[in-house]
């Protein structure tokens, strides 16, 4: 999986001091799409019960995607937790820092087109 720290990520931050990480190809994202998952402590600094997400619940699914998109610093984290078609489907419902949204939309114009079509 190619990740572009030299492209959009260099110009966009997920928060101060953290560059946005962007997958080069949405097809490389093959994470879970249902059931209960528990994110690692590195992604969400909460006690284990608060790191668990029921991906069959639309709210919890969006919340988990928001956390991964904001906190991931390695390509394997994107691959492990995100799924391309699900990201595409959820894109307009995700509450993301401006830098994360801009970085992903620059690399994946199809995501930007979703916003312009809405």
Biopython code that builds the backbone (N, CA, C, O; Angstrom):
import numpy as np
from Bio.PDB.StructureBuilder import StructureBuilder

atoms = [
    (1, "UNK", "N", (0.852, -1.177, 0.000)),
    (1, "UNK", "CA", (0.000, 0.000, 0.000)),
    (1, "UNK", "C", (0.889, 1.228, 0.000)),
    (1, "UNK", "O", (1.734, 1.394, 0.880)),
    (2, "UNK", "N", (0.702, 2.056, -0.954)),
    (2, "UNK", "CA", (1.461, 3.292, -1.051)),
    (2, "UNK", "C", (0.763, 4.350, -0.213)),
    (2, "UNK", "O", (-0.452, 4.519, -0.306)),
    (3, "UNK", "N", (1.517, 5.053, 0.595)),
    (3, "UNK", "CA", (0.987, 6.155, 1.384)),
    (3, "UNK", "C", (1.765, 7.394, 0.984)),
    (3, "UNK", "O", (2.980, 7.324, 0.798)),
    (4, "UNK", "N", (1.101, 8.511, 0.850)),
    (4, "UNK", "CA", (1.714, 9.708, 0.306)),
    (4, "UNK", "C", (2.073, 10.756, 1.361)),
    (4, "UNK", "O", (1.394, 11.779, 1.442)),
    (5, "UNK", "N", (3.114, 10.542, 2.172)),
    (5, "UNK", "CA", (3.492, 11.589, 3.101)),
    (5, "UNK", "C", (4.097, 12.785, 2.393)),
    (5, "UNK", "O", (4.168, 13.871, 2.968)),
    (6, "UNK", "N", (4.535, 12.604, 1.150)),
    (6, "UNK", "CA", (5.167, 13.679, 0.408)),
    (6, "UNK", "C", (4.169, 14.502, -0.385)),
    (6, "UNK", "O", (4.559, 15.498, -0.996)),
    (7, "UNK", "N", (2.922, 14.135, -0.400)),
    (7, "UNK", "CA", (1.922, 14.826, -1.215)),
    (7, "UNK", "C", (0.989, 15.605, -0.281)),
    (7, "UNK", "O", (1.409, 16.562, 0.370)),
    (8, "UNK", "N", (-0.233, 15.201, -0.225)),
    (8, "UNK", "CA", (-1.236, 15.920, 0.553)),
    (8, "UNK", "C", (-0.911, 15.927, 2.041)),
    (8, "UNK", "O", (-1.141, 16.922, 2.729)),
    (9, "UNK", "N", (-0.378, 14.820, 2.532)),
    (9, "UNK", "CA", (-0.124, 14.730, 3.965)),
    (9, "UNK", "C", (0.873, 15.772, 4.436)),
    (9, "UNK", "O", (0.777, 16.244, 5.569)),
    (10, "UNK", "N", (1.821, 16.138, 3.598)),
    (10, "UNK", "CA", (2.817, 17.119, 4.016)),
    (10, "UNK", "C", (2.178, 18.492, 4.195)),
    (10, "UNK", "O", (2.650, 19.306, 4.988)),
    (11, "UNK", "N", (1.119, 18.737, 3.465)),
    (11, "UNK", "CA", (0.452, 20.034, 3.553)),
    (11, "UNK", "C", (-0.701, 20.053, 4.531)),
    (11, "UNK", "O", (-1.157, 21.127, 4.924)),
    (12, "UNK", "N", (-1.179, 18.898, 4.930)),
    (12, "UNK", "CA", (-2.381, 18.840, 5.775)),
    (12, "UNK", "C", (-2.100, 18.053, 7.041)),
    (12, "UNK", "O", (-1.451, 17.007, 7.016)),
    (13, "UNK", "N", (-2.601, 18.576, 8.137)),
    (13, "UNK", "CA", (-2.423, 17.908, 9.416)),
    (13, "UNK", "C", (-3.765, 17.399, 9.928)),
    (13, "UNK", "O", (-4.813, 17.996, 9.685)),
    (14, "UNK", "N", (-3.702, 16.283, 10.642)),
    (14, "UNK", "CA", (-4.918, 15.791, 11.280)),
    (14, "UNK", "C", (-5.164, 16.565, 12.571)),
    (14, "UNK", "O", (-6.301, 16.719, 13.016)),
    (15, "UNK", "N", (-4.085, 17.041, 13.154)),
    (15, "UNK", "CA", (-4.121, 17.942, 14.308)),
    (15, "UNK", "C", (-2.726, 18.530, 14.427)),
    (15, "UNK", "O", (-1.811, 18.039, 13.768)),
    (16, "UNK", "N", (-2.526, 19.551, 15.231)),
    (16, "UNK", "CA", (-1.194, 20.155, 15.309)),
    (16, "UNK", "C", (-0.122, 19.117, 15.645)),
    (16, "UNK", "O", (-0.214, 18.403, 16.644)),
    (17, "UNK", "N", (0.882, 19.055, 14.794)),
    (17, "UNK", "CA", (1.982, 18.125, 15.010)),
    (17, "UNK", "C", (1.792, 16.743, 14.431)),
    (17, "UNK", "O", (2.712, 15.927, 14.490)),
    (18, "UNK", "N", (0.633, 16.451, 13.874)),
    (18, "UNK", "CA", (0.392, 15.128, 13.288)),
    (18, "UNK", "C", (-0.063, 15.301, 11.851)),
    (18, "UNK", "O", (-1.111, 15.889, 11.584)),
    (19, "UNK", "N", (0.741, 14.780, 10.926)),
    (19, "UNK", "CA", (0.393, 14.851, 9.515)),
    (19, "UNK", "C", (-0.714, 13.864, 9.182)),
    (19, "UNK", "O", (-0.773, 12.767, 9.737)),
    (20, "UNK", "N", (-1.580, 14.261, 8.282)),
    (20, "UNK", "CA", (-2.638, 13.361, 7.809)),
    (20, "UNK", "C", (-2.002, 12.244, 6.994)),
    (20, "UNK", "O", (-1.118, 12.489, 6.173)),
    (21, "UNK", "N", (-2.445, 11.042, 7.220)),
    (21, "UNK", "CA", (-1.972, 9.869, 6.491)),
    (21, "UNK", "C", (-3.044, 9.480, 5.484)),
    (21, "UNK", "O", (-4.218, 9.371, 5.839)),
    (22, "UNK", "N", (-2.653, 9.271, 4.236)),
    (22, "UNK", "CA", (-3.611, 8.999, 3.168)),
    (22, "UNK", "C", (-3.197, 7.742, 2.420)),
    (22, "UNK", "O", (-2.040, 7.605, 2.022)),
    (23, "UNK", "N", (-4.132, 6.832, 2.229)),
    (23, "UNK", "CA", (-3.882, 5.643, 1.415)),
    (23, "UNK", "C", (-3.894, 6.028, -0.059)),
    (23, "UNK", "O", (-4.716, 6.836, -0.491)),
    (24, "UNK", "N", (-2.986, 5.452, -0.820)),
    (24, "UNK", "CA", (-2.907, 5.757, -2.248)),
    (24, "UNK", "C", (-4.072, 5.158, -3.019)),
    (24, "UNK", "O", (-4.479, 5.704, -4.044)),
    (25, "UNK", "N", (-4.611, 4.054, -2.546)),
    (25, "UNK", "CA", (-5.666, 3.348, -3.270)),
    (25, "UNK", "C", (-6.710, 2.853, -2.283)),
    (25, "UNK", "O", (-6.386, 2.111, -1.355)),
    (26, "UNK", "N", (-7.951, 3.255, -2.473)),
    (26, "UNK", "CA", (-9.017, 2.813, -1.565)),
    (26, "UNK", "C", (-9.212, 1.304, -1.611)),
    (26, "UNK", "O", (-9.688, 0.718, -0.639)),
    (27, "UNK", "N", (-8.854, 0.668, -2.717)),
    (27, "UNK", "CA", (-8.989, -0.787, -2.826)),
    (27, "UNK", "C", (-8.046, -1.532, -1.891)),
    (27, "UNK", "O", (-8.263, -2.711, -1.612)),
    (28, "UNK", "N", (-6.995, -0.859, -1.398)),
    (28, "UNK", "CA", (-6.067, -1.491, -0.459)),
    (28, "UNK", "C", (-6.639, -1.564, 0.952)),
    (28, "UNK", "O", (-6.117, -2.289, 1.799)),
    (29, "UNK", "N", (-7.700, -0.823, 1.205)),
    (29, "UNK", "CA", (-8.304, -0.789, 2.537)),
    (29, "UNK", "C", (-9.294, -1.945, 2.650)),
    (29, "UNK", "O", (-10.353, -1.931, 2.023)),
    (30, "UNK", "N", (-8.940, -2.939, 3.454)),
    (30, "UNK", "CA", (-9.758, -4.160, 3.548)),
    (30, "UNK", "C", (-10.042, -4.546, 4.987)),
    (30, "UNK", "O", (-10.010, -5.724, 5.341)),
    (31, "UNK", "N", (-10.316, -3.561, 5.805)),
    (31, "UNK", "CA", (-10.588, -3.809, 7.215)),
    (31, "UNK", "C", (-11.959, -4.418, 7.444)),
    (31, "UNK", "O", (-12.690, -4.689, 6.491)),
    (32, "UNK", "N", (-12.308, -4.633, 8.700)),
    (32, "UNK", "CA", (-13.586, -5.257, 9.043)),
    (32, "UNK", "C", (-14.774, -4.375, 8.661)),
    (32, "UNK", "O", (-14.677, -3.148, 8.641)),
    (33, "UNK", "N", (-15.885, -5.021, 8.361)),
    (33, "UNK", "CA", (-17.091, -4.276, 7.978)),
    (33, "UNK", "C", (-18.279, -4.569, 8.890)),
    (33, "UNK", "O", (-19.346, -3.981, 8.716)),
    (34, "UNK", "N", (-18.115, -5.451, 9.841)),
    (34, "UNK", "CA", (-19.201, -5.769, 10.752)),
    (34, "UNK", "C", (-18.665, -6.403, 12.014)),
    (34, "UNK", "O", (-17.483, -6.734, 12.110)),
    (35, "UNK", "N", (-19.553, -6.568, 12.984)),
    (35, "UNK", "CA", (-19.176, -7.188, 14.242)),
    (35, "UNK", "C", (-18.550, -6.198, 15.205)),
    (35, "UNK", "O", (-18.558, -4.987, 14.984)),
    (36, "UNK", "N", (-18.008, -6.749, 16.279)),
    (36, "UNK", "CA", (-17.376, -5.952, 17.325)),
    (36, "UNK", "C", (-15.867, -5.961, 17.091)),
    (36, "UNK", "O", (-15.263, -7.017, 16.902)),
    (37, "UNK", "N", (-15.270, -4.769, 17.107)),
    (37, "UNK", "CA", (-13.814, -4.653, 16.998)),
    (37, "UNK", "C", (-13.315, -3.815, 18.170)),
    (37, "UNK", "O", (-14.055, -3.017, 18.745)),
    (38, "UNK", "N", (-12.063, -4.011, 18.504)),
    (38, "UNK", "CA", (-11.432, -3.210, 19.546)),
    (38, "UNK", "C", (-10.181, -2.567, 18.966)),
    (38, "UNK", "O", (-9.234, -3.251, 18.577)),
    (39, "UNK", "N", (-10.196, -1.243, 18.918)),
    (39, "UNK", "CA", (-9.037, -0.523, 18.409)),
    (39, "UNK", "C", (-7.903, -0.590, 19.422)),
    (39, "UNK", "O", (-8.148, -0.652, 20.627)),
    (40, "UNK", "N", (-6.672, -0.579, 18.943)),
    (40, "UNK", "CA", (-5.545, -0.592, 19.867)),
    (40, "UNK", "C", (-5.440, 0.717, 20.650)),
    (40, "UNK", "O", (-5.911, 1.768, 20.215)),
    (41, "UNK", "N", (-4.819, 0.613, 21.797)),
    (41, "UNK", "CA", (-4.647, 1.759, 22.684)),
    (41, "UNK", "C", (-3.945, 2.914, 21.979)),
    (41, "UNK", "O", (-4.206, 4.073, 22.305)),
    (42, "UNK", "N", (-3.067, 2.633, 21.026)),
    (42, "UNK", "CA", (-2.344, 3.676, 20.321)),
    (42, "UNK", "C", (-3.284, 4.584, 19.534)),
    (42, "UNK", "O", (-2.994, 5.767, 19.357)),
    (43, "UNK", "N", (-4.399, 4.048, 19.065)),
    (43, "UNK", "CA", (-5.358, 4.837, 18.291)),
    (43, "UNK", "C", (-6.369, 5.575, 19.164)),
    (43, "UNK", "O", (-6.821, 6.665, 18.813)),
    (44, "UNK", "N", (-6.718, 4.981, 20.291)),
    (44, "UNK", "CA", (-7.699, 5.629, 21.178)),
    (44, "UNK", "C", (-7.305, 5.338, 22.623)),
    (44, "UNK", "O", (-7.305, 4.190, 23.067)),
    (45, "UNK", "N", (-6.980, 6.376, 23.325)),
    (45, "UNK", "CA", (-6.464, 6.247, 24.682)),
    (45, "UNK", "C", (-7.604, 6.167, 25.687)),
    (45, "UNK", "O", (-7.807, 7.076, 26.493)),
    (46, "UNK", "N", (-8.326, 5.091, 25.628)),
    (46, "UNK", "CA", (-9.440, 4.856, 26.539)),
    (46, "UNK", "C", (-9.294, 3.454, 27.125)),
    (46, "UNK", "O", (-8.505, 2.642, 26.642)),
    (47, "UNK", "N", (-10.058, 3.190, 28.159)),
    (47, "UNK", "CA", (-10.090, 1.845, 28.725)),
    (47, "UNK", "C", (-10.689, 0.897, 27.685)),
    (47, "UNK", "O", (-11.461, 1.333, 26.831)),
    (48, "UNK", "N", (-10.350, -0.384, 27.742)),
    (48, "UNK", "CA", (-10.822, -1.340, 26.724)),
    (48, "UNK", "C", (-12.308, -1.271, 26.377)),
    (48, "UNK", "O", (-12.640, -1.355, 25.194)),
    (49, "UNK", "N", (-13.216, -1.125, 27.334)),
    (49, "UNK", "CA", (-14.620, -1.080, 26.891)),
    (49, "UNK", "C", (-14.915, 0.085, 25.947)),
    (49, "UNK", "O", (-15.771, -0.035, 25.071)),
    (50, "UNK", "N", (-14.228, 1.192, 26.112)),
    (50, "UNK", "CA", (-14.466, 2.367, 25.275)),
    (50, "UNK", "C", (-13.704, 2.313, 23.957)),
    (50, "UNK", "O", (-13.872, 3.180, 23.099)),
    (51, "UNK", "N", (-12.865, 1.295, 23.801)),
    (51, "UNK", "CA", (-12.146, 1.098, 22.535)),
    (51, "UNK", "C", (-12.864, 0.096, 21.637)),
    (51, "UNK", "O", (-12.412, -0.183, 20.527)),
    (52, "UNK", "N", (-13.977, -0.442, 22.116)),
    (52, "UNK", "CA", (-14.753, -1.423, 21.342)),
    (52, "UNK", "C", (-15.854, -0.717, 20.565)),
    (52, "UNK", "O", (-16.516, 0.198, 21.057)),
    (53, "UNK", "N", (-16.022, -1.181, 19.330)),
    (53, "UNK", "CA", (-17.026, -0.582, 18.448)),
    (53, "UNK", "C", (-17.827, -1.687, 17.784)),
    (53, "UNK", "O", (-17.271, -2.671, 17.294)),
    (54, "UNK", "N", (-19.135, -1.511, 17.775)),
    (54, "UNK", "CA", (-20.032, -2.418, 17.064)),
    (54, "UNK", "C", (-20.211, -1.844, 15.661)),
    (54, "UNK", "O", (-20.937, -0.869, 15.470)),
    (55, "UNK", "N", (-19.552, -2.448, 14.691)),
    (55, "UNK", "CA", (-19.575, -1.912, 13.334)),
    (55, "UNK", "C", (-20.926, -2.095, 12.646)),
    (55, "UNK", "O", (-21.142, -1.561, 11.558)),
    (56, "UNK", "N", (-21.830, -2.837, 13.265)),
    (56, "UNK", "CA", (-23.185, -2.971, 12.726)),
    (56, "UNK", "C", (-24.070, -1.791, 13.152)),
    (56, "UNK", "O", (-25.184, -1.634, 12.653)),
    (57, "UNK", "N", (-23.568, -0.967, 14.072)),
    (57, "UNK", "CA", (-24.264, 0.240, 14.516)),
    (57, "UNK", "C", (-23.692, 1.413, 13.707)),
    (57, "UNK", "O", (-22.499, 1.699, 13.816)),
    (58, "UNK", "N", (-24.510, 2.094, 12.903)),
    (58, "UNK", "CA", (-23.996, 3.168, 12.038)),
    (58, "UNK", "C", (-23.227, 4.260, 12.783)),
    (58, "UNK", "O", (-22.213, 4.745, 12.282)),
    (59, "UNK", "N", (-23.692, 4.650, 13.964)),
    (59, "UNK", "CA", (-22.991, 5.676, 14.733)),
    (59, "UNK", "C", (-21.604, 5.192, 15.145)),
    (59, "UNK", "O", (-20.618, 5.912, 14.981)),
    (60, "UNK", "N", (-21.528, 3.990, 15.671)),
    (60, "UNK", "CA", (-20.239, 3.465, 16.127)),
    (60, "UNK", "C", (-19.288, 3.228, 14.956)),
    (60, "UNK", "O", (-18.079, 3.423, 15.084)),
    (61, "UNK", "N", (-19.826, 2.816, 13.834)),
    (61, "UNK", "CA", (-18.997, 2.628, 12.634)),
    (61, "UNK", "C", (-18.363, 3.962, 12.224)),
    (61, "UNK", "O", (-17.160, 4.024, 11.972)),
    (62, "UNK", "N", (-19.159, 5.016, 12.158)),
    (62, "UNK", "CA", (-18.626, 6.337, 11.816)),
    (62, "UNK", "C", (-17.593, 6.789, 12.841)),
    (62, "UNK", "O", (-16.536, 7.300, 12.471)),
    (63, "UNK", "N", (-17.882, 6.610, 14.088)),
    (63, "UNK", "CA", (-16.952, 7.028, 15.155)),
    (63, "UNK", "C", (-15.618, 6.311, 15.000)),
    (63, "UNK", "O", (-14.568, 6.944, 15.116)),
    (64, "UNK", "N", (-15.632, 5.016, 14.743)),
    (64, "UNK", "CA", (-14.389, 4.262, 14.581)),
    (64, "UNK", "C", (-13.602, 4.773, 13.375)),
    (64, "UNK", "O", (-12.384, 4.927, 13.459)),
    (65, "UNK", "N", (-14.281, 5.040, 12.247)),
    (65, "UNK", "CA", (-13.602, 5.559, 11.064)),
    (65, "UNK", "C", (-12.990, 6.926, 11.337)),
    (65, "UNK", "O", (-11.872, 7.203, 10.903)),
    (66, "UNK", "N", (-13.707, 7.777, 12.046)),
    (66, "UNK", "CA", (-13.180, 9.099, 12.380)),
    (66, "UNK", "C", (-11.889, 8.992, 13.194)),
    (66, "UNK", "O", (-10.924, 9.714, 12.941)),
    (67, "UNK", "N", (-11.883, 8.097, 14.158)),
    (67, "UNK", "CA", (-10.704, 7.917, 15.006)),
    (67, "UNK", "C", (-9.524, 7.416, 14.180)),
    (67, "UNK", "O", (-8.422, 7.953, 14.292)),
    (68, "UNK", "N", (-9.737, 6.408, 13.364)),
    (68, "UNK", "CA", (-8.643, 5.848, 12.570)),
    (68, "UNK", "C", (-8.113, 6.885, 11.578)),
    (68, "UNK", "O", (-6.900, 7.041, 11.439)),
    (69, "UNK", "N", (-8.999, 7.584, 10.896)),
    (69, "UNK", "CA", (-8.553, 8.590, 9.933)),
    (69, "UNK", "C", (-7.779, 9.716, 10.598)),
    (69, "UNK", "O", (-6.866, 10.279, 9.995)),
    (70, "UNK", "N", (-8.127, 10.044, 11.810)),
    (70, "UNK", "CA", (-7.467, 11.124, 12.531)),
    (70, "UNK", "C", (-6.161, 10.680, 13.186)),
    (70, "UNK", "O", (-5.201, 11.450, 13.226)),
    (71, "UNK", "N", (-6.111, 9.456, 13.697)),
    (71, "UNK", "CA", (-4.990, 9.032, 14.532)),
    (71, "UNK", "C", (-3.965, 8.114, 13.856)),
    (71, "UNK", "O", (-2.862, 7.955, 14.380)),
    (72, "UNK", "N", (-4.287, 7.518, 12.733)),
    (72, "UNK", "CA", (-3.355, 6.576, 12.095)),
    (72, "UNK", "C", (-2.065, 7.272, 11.686)),
    (72, "UNK", "O", (-2.079, 8.383, 11.157)),
    (73, "UNK", "N", (-0.953, 6.597, 11.941)),
    (73, "UNK", "CA", (0.351, 7.116, 11.530)),
    (73, "UNK", "C", (1.110, 6.102, 10.666)),
    (73, "UNK", "O", (2.199, 6.395, 10.173)),
    (74, "UNK", "N", (0.535, 4.917, 10.487)),
    (74, "UNK", "CA", (1.169, 3.876, 9.674)),
    (74, "UNK", "C", (0.149, 3.308, 8.699)),
    (74, "UNK", "O", (-1.037, 3.200, 9.010)),
    (75, "UNK", "N", (0.629, 2.948, 7.516)),
    (75, "UNK", "CA", (-0.238, 2.395, 6.484)),
    (75, "UNK", "C", (-0.952, 1.138, 6.957)),
    (75, "UNK", "O", (-2.108, 0.917, 6.596)),
    (76, "UNK", "N", (-0.290, 0.313, 7.755)),
    (76, "UNK", "CA", (-0.934, -0.918, 8.208)),
    (76, "UNK", "C", (-2.138, -0.627, 9.095)),
    (76, "UNK", "O", (-3.053, -1.447, 9.170)),
    (77, "UNK", "N", (-2.161, 0.523, 9.768)),
    (77, "UNK", "CA", (-3.330, 0.880, 10.574)),
    (77, "UNK", "C", (-4.518, 1.197, 9.668)),
    (77, "UNK", "O", (-5.648, 0.813, 9.970)),
    (78, "UNK", "N", (-4.273, 1.883, 8.579)),
    (78, "UNK", "CA", (-5.358, 2.151, 7.628)),
    (78, "UNK", "C", (-5.884, 0.850, 7.043)),
    (78, "UNK", "O", (-7.095, 0.639, 6.972)),
    (79, "UNK", "N", (-4.978, -0.018, 6.625)),
    (79, "UNK", "CA", (-5.386, -1.312, 6.031)),
    (79, "UNK", "C", (-6.146, -2.178, 7.019)),
    (79, "UNK", "O", (-7.105, -2.853, 6.646)),
    (80, "UNK", "N", (-5.726, -2.162, 8.274)),
    (80, "UNK", "CA", (-6.323, -3.035, 9.288)),
    (80, "UNK", "C", (-7.730, -2.620, 9.692)),
    (80, "UNK", "O", (-8.548, -3.476, 10.030)),
    (81, "UNK", "N", (-8.029, -1.318, 9.664)),
    (81, "UNK", "CA", (-9.276, -0.844, 10.258)),
    (81, "UNK", "C", (-10.263, -0.221, 9.287)),
    (81, "UNK", "O", (-11.440, -0.087, 9.623)),
    (82, "UNK", "N", (-9.827, 0.166, 8.093)),
    (82, "UNK", "CA", (-10.733, 0.809, 7.136)),
    (82, "UNK", "C", (-11.009, -0.117, 5.964)),
    (82, "UNK", "O", (-10.187, -0.967, 5.624)),
    (83, "UNK", "N", (-12.160, 0.053, 5.356)),
    (83, "UNK", "CA", (-12.536, -0.714, 4.169)),
    (83, "UNK", "C", (-12.970, 0.295, 3.109)),
    (83, "UNK", "O", (-13.814, 1.150, 3.377)),
    (84, "UNK", "N", (-12.404, 0.203, 1.915)),
    (84, "UNK", "CA", (-12.604, 1.204, 0.872)),
    (84, "UNK", "C", (-14.050, 1.546, 0.562)),
    (84, "UNK", "O", (-14.431, 2.712, 0.669)),
    (85, "UNK", "N", (-14.880, 0.564, 0.178)),
    (85, "UNK", "CA", (-16.275, 0.894, -0.129)),
    (85, "UNK", "C", (-17.034, 1.486, 1.069)),
    (85, "UNK", "O", (-17.903, 2.340, 0.894)),
    (86, "UNK", "N", (-16.706, 1.035, 2.271)),
    (86, "UNK", "CA", (-17.363, 1.593, 3.456)),
    (86, "UNK", "C", (-16.937, 3.041, 3.667)),
    (86, "UNK", "O", (-17.772, 3.890, 3.979)),
    (87, "UNK", "N", (-15.655, 3.334, 3.501)),
    (87, "UNK", "CA", (-15.186, 4.710, 3.617)),
    (87, "UNK", "C", (-15.901, 5.598, 2.602)),
    (87, "UNK", "O", (-16.337, 6.700, 2.937)),
    (88, "UNK", "N", (-16.020, 5.137, 1.404)),
    (88, "UNK", "CA", (-16.713, 5.893, 0.351)),
    (88, "UNK", "C", (-18.168, 6.154, 0.752)),
    (88, "UNK", "O", (-18.670, 7.267, 0.596)),
    (89, "UNK", "N", (-18.830, 5.136, 1.263)),
    (89, "UNK", "CA", (-20.242, 5.257, 1.658)),
    (89, "UNK", "C", (-20.437, 6.213, 2.831)),
    (89, "UNK", "O", (-21.432, 6.935, 2.890)),
    (90, "UNK", "N", (-19.481, 6.217, 3.767)),
    (90, "UNK", "CA", (-19.604, 7.029, 4.979)),
    (90, "UNK", "C", (-19.070, 8.451, 4.833)),
    (90, "UNK", "O", (-19.330, 9.297, 5.689)),
    (91, "UNK", "N", (-18.335, 8.724, 3.771)),
    (91, "UNK", "CA", (-17.537, 9.946, 3.676)),
    (91, "UNK", "C", (-18.296, 11.204, 4.092)),
    (91, "UNK", "O", (-17.767, 12.010, 4.857)),
    (92, "UNK", "N", (-19.499, 11.386, 3.616)),
    (92, "UNK", "CA", (-20.242, 12.614, 3.921)),
    (92, "UNK", "C", (-20.719, 12.673, 5.369)),
    (92, "UNK", "O", (-21.034, 13.754, 5.867)),
    (93, "UNK", "N", (-20.777, 11.541, 6.046)),
    (93, "UNK", "CA", (-21.260, 11.497, 7.426)),
    (93, "UNK", "C", (-20.146, 11.600, 8.460)),
    (93, "UNK", "O", (-20.422, 11.688, 9.656)),
    (94, "UNK", "N", (-18.898, 11.589, 8.018)),
    (94, "UNK", "CA", (-17.780, 11.595, 8.950)),
    (94, "UNK", "C", (-17.443, 13.019, 9.395)),
    (94, "UNK", "O", (-17.386, 13.943, 8.583)),
    (95, "UNK", "N", (-17.221, 13.173, 10.698)),
    (95, "UNK", "CA", (-16.786, 14.438, 11.270)),
    (95, "UNK", "C", (-15.265, 14.366, 11.386)),
    (95, "UNK", "O", (-14.730, 13.695, 12.268)),
    (96, "UNK", "N", (-14.578, 15.063, 10.486)),
    (96, "UNK", "CA", (-13.120, 14.968, 10.387)),
    (96, "UNK", "C", (-12.484, 16.346, 10.477)),
    (96, "UNK", "O", (-13.095, 17.344, 10.097)),
    (97, "UNK", "N", (-11.247, 16.398, 10.984)),
    (97, "UNK", "CA", (-10.512, 17.662, 10.912)),
    (97, "UNK", "C", (-10.344, 18.081, 9.458)),
    (97, "UNK", "O", (-10.219, 17.236, 8.571)),
    (98, "UNK", "N", (-10.342, 19.367, 9.223)),
    (98, "UNK", "CA", (-10.240, 19.892, 7.863)),
    (98, "UNK", "C", (-9.031, 19.323, 7.120)),
    (98, "UNK", "O", (-9.135, 18.981, 5.942)),
    (99, "UNK", "N", (-7.891, 19.220, 7.795)),
    (99, "UNK", "CA", (-6.687, 18.717, 7.151)),
    (99, "UNK", "C", (-6.818, 17.283, 6.683)),
    (99, "UNK", "O", (-6.313, 16.928, 5.618)),
    (100, "UNK", "N", (-7.488, 16.457, 7.465)),
    (100, "UNK", "CA", (-7.691, 15.058, 7.078)),
    (100, "UNK", "C", (-8.591, 15.001, 5.849)),
    (100, "UNK", "O", (-8.278, 14.314, 4.876)),
    (101, "UNK", "N", (-9.700, 15.716, 5.893)),
    (101, "UNK", "CA", (-10.635, 15.703, 4.758)),
    (101, "UNK", "C", (-9.955, 16.227, 3.493)),
    (101, "UNK", "O", (-10.103, 15.631, 2.425)),
    (102, "UNK", "N", (-9.222, 17.317, 3.595)),
    (102, "UNK", "CA", (-8.554, 17.884, 2.419)),
    (102, "UNK", "C", (-7.512, 16.931, 1.858)),
    (102, "UNK", "O", (-7.424, 16.759, 0.642)),
    (103, "UNK", "N", (-6.723, 16.312, 2.721)),
    (103, "UNK", "CA", (-5.680, 15.398, 2.250)),
    (103, "UNK", "C", (-6.287, 14.211, 1.508)),
    (103, "UNK", "O", (-5.808, 13.838, 0.437)),
    (104, "UNK", "N", (-7.340, 13.615, 2.073)),
    (104, "UNK", "CA", (-7.982, 12.464, 1.425)),
    (104, "UNK", "C", (-8.666, 12.878, 0.130)),
    (104, "UNK", "O", (-8.598, 12.148, -0.859)),
    (105, "UNK", "N", (-9.313, 14.016, 0.114)),
    (105, "UNK", "CA", (-10.013, 14.451, -1.105)),
    (105, "UNK", "C", (-9.046, 14.850, -2.211)),
    (105, "UNK", "O", (-9.362, 14.684, -3.389)),
    (106, "UNK", "N", (-7.881, 15.372, -1.858)),
    (106, "UNK", "CA", (-6.883, 15.677, -2.882)),
    (106, "UNK", "C", (-6.346, 14.395, -3.518)),
    (106, "UNK", "O", (-6.133, 14.337, -4.730)),
    (107, "UNK", "N", (-6.132, 13.379, -2.702)),
    (107, "UNK", "CA", (-5.588, 12.110, -3.221)),
    (107, "UNK", "C", (-6.673, 11.288, -3.907)),
    (107, "UNK", "O", (-6.393, 10.544, -4.847)),
    (108, "UNK", "N", (-7.911, 11.423, -3.437)),
    (108, "UNK", "CA", (-9.038, 10.638, -3.965)),
    (108, "UNK", "C", (-10.154, 11.594, -4.398)),
    (108, "UNK", "O", (-11.083, 11.845, -3.631)),
    (109, "UNK", "N", (-10.069, 12.121, -5.608)),
    (109, "UNK", "CA", (-11.073, 13.105, -6.073)),
    (109, "UNK", "C", (-12.503, 12.582, -6.018)),
    (109, "UNK", "O", (-13.444, 13.369, -5.919)),
    (110, "UNK", "N", (-12.679, 11.260, -6.080)),
    (110, "UNK", "CA", (-14.041, 10.720, -6.007)),
    (110, "UNK", "C", (-14.693, 11.056, -4.668)),
    (110, "UNK", "O", (-15.915, 11.179, -4.596)),
    (111, "UNK", "N", (-13.903, 11.205, -3.615)),
    (111, "UNK", "CA", (-14.452, 11.619, -2.312)),
    (111, "UNK", "C", (-14.863, 13.087, -2.350)),
    (111, "UNK", "O", (-15.903, 13.452, -1.801)),
    (112, "UNK", "N", (-14.067, 13.921, -2.985)),
    (112, "UNK", "CA", (-14.430, 15.336, -3.122)),
    (112, "UNK", "C", (-15.695, 15.487, -3.951)),
    (112, "UNK", "O", (-16.529, 16.344, -3.660)),
    (113, "UNK", "N", (-15.846, 14.663, -4.981)),
    (113, "UNK", "CA", (-17.054, 14.750, -5.827)),
    (113, "UNK", "C", (-18.307, 14.408, -5.033)),
    (113, "UNK", "O", (-19.385, 14.920, -5.337)),
    (114, "UNK", "N", (-18.188, 13.555, -4.023)),
    (114, "UNK", "CA", (-19.356, 13.239, -3.196)),
    (114, "UNK", "C", (-19.875, 14.504, -2.521)),
    (114, "UNK", "O", (-21.083, 14.728, -2.458)),
    (115, "UNK", "N", (-18.962, 15.326, -2.020)),
    (115, "UNK", "CA", (-19.377, 16.559, -1.338)),
    (115, "UNK", "C", (-19.974, 17.548, -2.319)),
    (115, "UNK", "O", (-20.971, 18.199, -2.008)),
    (116, "UNK", "N", (-19.390, 17.671, -3.487)),
    (116, "UNK", "CA", (-19.915, 18.636, -4.440)),
    (116, "UNK", "C", (-21.269, 18.198, -5.004)),
    (116, "UNK", "O", (-22.063, 19.036, -5.431)),
    (117, "UNK", "N", (-21.533, 16.893, -5.007)),
    (117, "UNK", "CA", (-22.810, 16.386, -5.515)),
    (117, "UNK", "C", (-23.915, 16.486, -4.465)),
    (117, "UNK", "O", (-25.101, 16.452, -4.795)),
    (118, "UNK", "N", (-23.514, 16.611, -3.195)),
    (118, "UNK", "CA", (-24.522, 16.618, -2.101)),
    (118, "UNK", "C", (-25.271, 17.930, -2.032)),
    (118, "UNK", "O", (-26.142, 18.099, -1.179)),
]
sb = StructureBuilder()
sb.init_structure("model")
sb.init_model(0)
sb.init_chain("A")
sb.init_seg("    ")
for serial, (resi, resn, name, xyz) in enumerate(atoms, 1):
    if name == "N":
        sb.init_residue(resn, " ", resi, " ")
    sb.init_atom(name, np.array(xyz, "f"), 0.0, 1.0, " ", f" {name:<3s}", serial, name[0])
structure = sb.get_structure()
